[in-house]
Amino acid sequence: MFQLAAETANTGAVGYLYTYGPLVLMFVVLYFLLIRPQQKRQKTRNQMLGSLKKGDKVVTIGGLHGTIMEITDDICVLRVNDATKMTFDRSAINAVSQTTAKE
């Protein structure tokens, strides 16, 4: 009687492993393939947006190239050519193409 109870308890633990093991494995794989790289990209983007300064040449999400003339916490004013200035959200900056020399 005691041996039968021990065998069913052991079988129950193995049953849980077969039931929940693939789910845990799938979550671990998704974490390393999807979630972690996305967090890394978000961190580097936030660092890039935080290091923007006046005079940097940038490219917006829409592909517009310009030079930062004014910058605040959430707004950037870009000079597109000699006479045109455009205002964008800071989050609309996609990449920095050239930085100014440190003064």
N, C-alpha and C positions, 0 to 999 in steps of 0.2 A: 504494500500500500504506500509506504513512504518512498519506495523507489519509483513508483508510477508518478507520484506528485513531483518528484525531483526532475523526472524526464519531461513532464509537461511544462514545468517552469523554465527549463533550459530551452525547450522548443519555442516557448513564447518569446524569449529574449532573441532567439535567432529569427523568429518571425518578424519582430519589430525591426531588426536590422535589415531584412529583405524588404520590408515595407517602406521604411523611412530613409534608408541608406541612399538610394538613387536620388531622392529629393534633396538631401544634404549635399551630395556630390554635384548635382545640377546647380545648386545655389553657389557653391564654391567656384565652379567653372564660370558661371555668369559674372560673379564678382571680379575675377581676374581678367576676363575678356571684355567686359562692358563697363562696369561701374568704376573700377580703379583707373583705367586710362582716361575716362571722362573727367574724373576728379582732378587728374594731373593736368589735362588741357585747361580746365577751368582755373586752376591755380596759376598757370603760366600766363593766361589771358588777364587775370586780375593784376598780376605783377606788371604786365606790360601797360595796362591802363593806369596803374598807379604811378608809373615812372614817366608818364608823358610830361613834356615841358614845352614852353614857348620856343618856337623855332624848329621843332621836329617836323620832318616831312612824313606825312602819313597817308594811308589809303583807307577810305571808308568801306563799309560793308557793300555799298552800291558800286564801288570801283572808282570813286572820285579821288583824285590825287590833289593834295594841298599841303600848305605849311601852316602850322598852328600859330595864330596871332595872339589869341587870348585863350585862357583856360581857367575854368572854375571847377568846383567839385562835380558838377554834372553837365556842364556845357563847354563845348569847344568852338571857337570861331576860327575857321580856316580861310586862308587867302588862296584862291584858286588861280588867279592871274593878277596883274598889276591893279586892276580896278574892282575886282569882285571878291567880296567876303561873304562866306556862308556860315550859318550857325547850325551845329549838329549836337546831338547828345553825345556825351563822352563814350557811352557804350556803342555808338555807331562806328567807332574807330576799329578797323579790322587789323591793321598792321602798321608798324613803323618802318618806313623805307630808308630813312637816314636821320641820324640824330645830330644835334649841334655839338660843337666842341665845348667841353666844360670850361667855364670862365673862372 
